[in-house]
């Protein structure tokens, strides 16, 4: 799999990326994410998100309609993976091991082409999914990655992900996960309205306690960054 055989999307800064960049001189070194004794500043988030984007590009490229499926047993990585991809505007769909594994299988099975982002703690639990991924990225505790490419798995997806930030699924009445793609302007409109409604100040802190597959997680994860 080479870059010449793939269509790559040009990087267009998201509102979250622009917010951090605009305020980097004043707030760049303030803690943005804390989990126990581990902290990341806003400047760290930009560096880590850029490194992740470059890693994906180096291993086949960011492509239209190809999502990154994220999954981690670590509460920190489960949220951090999504936040880094969201900052870069790379479409992702979170999977969770807190719900029945057959739901994660069902979510992955609808894609003929996807990237899997996980970590060393969770890697062994996802073999049924990683064997279908065109690229699997495995992070260690220092966020250094190993990459495992399977170009033979690169099929064609039929769900348009143009301008899509993330995908959440609802079980609906049948119990089968149904994908709901959320576009950039949808997320931006919510964050703008919520910032004013809740009168969020730059020195306030948010707890992130909901599972990554529950929609309120988006409020907890993105609103304080916005």
C-alpha positions as CSV (number, residue, x, y, z in Angstrom):
1,X,0.0,0.0,0.0
2,X,1.7,3.2,-1.1
3,X,0.6,6.8,-1.0
4,X,0.5,6.9,-4.8
5,X,-2.3,4.4,-4.9
6,X,-4.5,6.2,-2.3
7,X,-6.5,9.4,-2.3
8,X,-5.4,11.5,0.7
9,X,-7.3,14.4,2.2
10,X,-5.6,17.7,2.7
11,X,-5.4,18.8,6.3
12,X,-8.0,21.5,7.1
13,X,-7.7,22.7,10.7
14,X,-10.7,22.0,12.8
15,X,-12.2,24.5,15.2
16,X,-10.6,22.7,18.1
17,X,-7.2,22.8,16.4
18,X,-7.7,26.6,15.7
19,X,-8.8,27.3,19.2
20,X,-5.7,25.7,20.7
21,X,-3.3,27.3,18.2
22,X,-4.8,30.7,18.6
23,X,-4.4,30.6,22.4
24,X,-1.1,28.7,22.5
25,X,1.0,31.6,23.8
26,X,-1.4,32.2,26.7
27,X,-2.6,28.7,27.6
28,X,-0.3,26.3,25.7
29,X,1.5,25.0,28.8
30,X,-1.6,24.7,31.0
31,X,-2.8,21.2,31.7
32,X,-5.5,20.2,29.3
33,X,-5.9,16.5,30.2
34,X,-5.2,14.8,33.6
35,X,-5.5,11.2,34.5
36,X,-4.0,10.3,37.9
37,X,-0.4,11.4,37.7
38,X,-0.4,11.7,33.9
39,X,-0.9,15.1,32.4
40,X,-0.9,16.6,28.9
41,X,-0.8,20.3,28.1
42,X,-2.6,22.0,25.2
43,X,0.7,22.2,23.5
44,X,1.2,18.4,24.1
45,X,-2.2,17.7,22.5
46,X,-1.2,19.5,19.3
47,X,2.1,17.7,19.1
48,X,0.5,14.3,19.8
49,X,-2.3,14.8,17.3
50,X,0.1,15.9,14.6
51,X,2.3,12.9,15.2
52,X,-0.7,10.6,15.0
53,X,-1.8,12.2,11.7
54,X,1.7,11.9,10.3
55,X,1.9,8.2,11.4
56,X,-1.3,7.4,9.6
57,X,-0.1,9.2,6.5
58,X,3.2,7.3,6.5
59,X,1.3,4.0,6.7
60,X,-1.1,4.4,3.8
61,X,-2.6,7.8,4.2
62,X,-5.8,9.4,5.5
63,X,-8.5,8.5,3.0
64,X,-12.1,9.6,2.3
65,X,-14.7,7.3,3.8
66,X,-12.1,5.3,5.8
67,X,-12.7,5.7,9.6
68,X,-10.3,5.0,12.5
69,X,-11.9,2.6,15.0
70,X,-10.6,3.3,18.5
71,X,-10.6,1.0,21.5
72,X,-8.7,0.9,24.8
73,X,-9.2,-0.6,28.2
74,X,-7.4,2.5,29.6
75,X,-9.9,5.3,30.4
76,X,-7.1,7.8,29.5
77,X,-6.3,6.3,26.1
78,X,-9.9,5.5,25.3
79,X,-10.6,9.3,25.5
80,X,-7.3,10.6,24.4
81,X,-7.3,8.7,21.1
82,X,-10.6,10.2,20.2
83,X,-9.6,13.7,21.2
84,X,-6.4,13.6,19.2
85,X,-8.2,12.4,16.1
86,X,-11.0,15.0,16.7
87,X,-8.4,17.8,16.8
88,X,-7.0,16.7,13.5
89,X,-10.4,16.1,11.9
90,X,-9.8,12.4,11.2
91,X,-13.1,10.5,11.3
92,X,-13.2,8.0,14.1
93,X,-15.7,5.6,15.6
94,X,-15.2,4.5,19.2
95,X,-15.5,0.9,20.3
96,X,-15.9,0.0,23.9
97,X,-15.2,-3.2,25.9
98,X,-17.7,-2.0,28.5
99,X,-20.5,-3.2,26.3
100,X,-21.0,-6.7,24.8
101,X,-18.2,-7.5,22.5
102,X,-20.6,-8.6,19.7
103,X,-21.6,-4.9,19.5
104,X,-18.0,-4.0,18.8
105,X,-17.8,-6.8,16.2
106,X,-21.0,-5.5,14.6
107,X,-19.8,-2.0,14.4
108,X,-16.5,-3.0,12.8
109,X,-18.2,-5.5,10.4
110,X,-20.1,-2.8,8.6
111,X,-16.8,-1.4,7.2
112,X,-14.9,-3.0,4.3
113,X,-12.0,-0.7,5.0
114,X,-10.9,0.7,8.4
115,X,-8.0,1.6,10.6
116,X,-7.8,0.3,14.2
117,X,-6.2,2.4,16.9
118,X,-5.6,0.6,20.2
119,X,-2.9,0.0,22.8
120,X,-0.7,-2.8,24.2
121,X,-3.1,-3.5,27.1
122,X,-6.1,-4.0,24.8
123,X,-4.5,-5.4,21.6
124,X,-5.0,-9.1,22.5
125,X,-8.7,-8.6,23.1
126,X,-9.3,-7.2,19.6
127,X,-7.8,-9.9,17.3
128,X,-11.2,-10.6,15.8
129,X,-11.3,-7.0,14.7
130,X,-7.7,-6.3,13.9
131,X,-7.4,-9.1,11.4
132,X,-10.0,-7.2,9.3
133,X,-8.2,-3.8,9.6
134,X,-6.1,-2.5,6.8
135,X,-3.9,-0.9,9.4
136,X,-3.6,-1.4,13.1
137,X,-1.7,1.1,15.3
138,X,-0.8,-0.1,18.8
139,X,0.3,2.5,21.4
140,X,2.5,1.8,24.4
141,X,2.2,3.7,27.7
142,X,4.4,6.5,26.3
143,X,2.3,6.9,23.1
144,X,4.9,5.3,20.9
145,X,3.2,3.2,18.2
146,X,3.7,0.0,16.4
147,X,2.0,-0.4,13.0
148,X,0.7,-3.6,11.4
149,X,-0.4,-3.1,7.8
150,X,-2.8,-5.5,6.0
151,X,-3.3,-3.9,2.6
152,X,-5.4,-6.9,1.4
153,X,-8.2,-5.7,3.7
154,X,-8.6,-2.4,1.9
155,X,-12.1,-2.7,0.4
156,X,-14.6,0.1,-0.4
157,X,-16.9,1.7,2.1
158,X,-20.3,3.0,0.9
159,X,-21.1,5.3,3.8
160,X,-20.0,8.9,3.0
161,X,-17.8,10.4,5.8
162,X,-17.2,13.7,4.1
163,X,-16.6,16.4,6.8
164,X,-17.5,13.8,9.5
165,X,-15.7,14.1,12.8
166,X,-17.0,11.0,14.6
167,X,-19.5,8.2,14.4
168,X,-21.7,7.0,17.3
169,X,-24.1,4.1,17.1
170,X,-27.6,3.5,18.5
171,X,-29.1,0.1,18.9
172,X,-32.5,1.3,17.7
173,X,-35.5,-1.0,18.0
174,X,-33.8,-4.0,16.4
175,X,-30.8,-4.1,18.7
176,X,-28.5,-3.8,15.7
177,X,-26.0,-0.9,16.0
178,X,-27.0,1.9,13.6
179,X,-24.3,4.4,12.7
180,X,-24.8,8.2,13.1
181,X,-22.1,10.3,11.5
182,X,-21.6,13.7,13.1
183,X,-20.2,16.4,10.8
184,X,-17.9,19.2,11.8
185,X,-20.6,21.9,11.6
186,X,-22.9,19.9,13.8
187,X,-20.2,19.6,16.5
188,X,-19.1,23.2,16.2
189,X,-22.7,24.4,16.5
190,X,-23.2,22.4,19.7
191,X,-19.9,23.5,21.3
192,X,-20.6,27.1,20.5
193,X,-24.1,27.0,22.0
194,X,-23.0,24.9,25.0
195,X,-20.1,27.2,25.8
196,X,-22.5,30.1,26.1
197,X,-25.3,28.2,27.8
198,X,-23.1,26.8,30.5
199,X,-21.0,29.9,30.8
200,X,-17.8,27.9,30.6
201,X,-14.6,29.7,31.8
202,X,-11.1,28.8,30.9
203,X,-10.1,27.9,34.4
204,X,-12.9,25.4,35.0
205,X,-12.4,21.6,35.1
206,X,-14.6,18.8,33.6
207,X,-14.8,15.2,34.7
208,X,-14.9,12.6,31.9
209,X,-16.9,9.7,33.4
210,X,-19.2,8.5,30.6
211,X,-18.3,5.6,28.3
212,X,-16.8,6.7,24.9
213,X,-19.8,5.1,23.1
214,X,-22.3,7.3,25.0
215,X,-23.1,10.6,23.4
216,X,-22.6,12.7,26.6
217,X,-18.9,11.7,26.4
218,X,-18.6,14.2,23.5
219,X,-19.8,17.0,25.8
220,X,-17.3,16.1,28.5
221,X,-14.4,15.6,26.1
222,X,-14.7,18.5,23.7
223,X,-16.4,21.3,25.5
224,X,-13.6,22.2,27.8
225,X,-11.1,22.2,24.9
226,X,-13.4,24.4,22.8
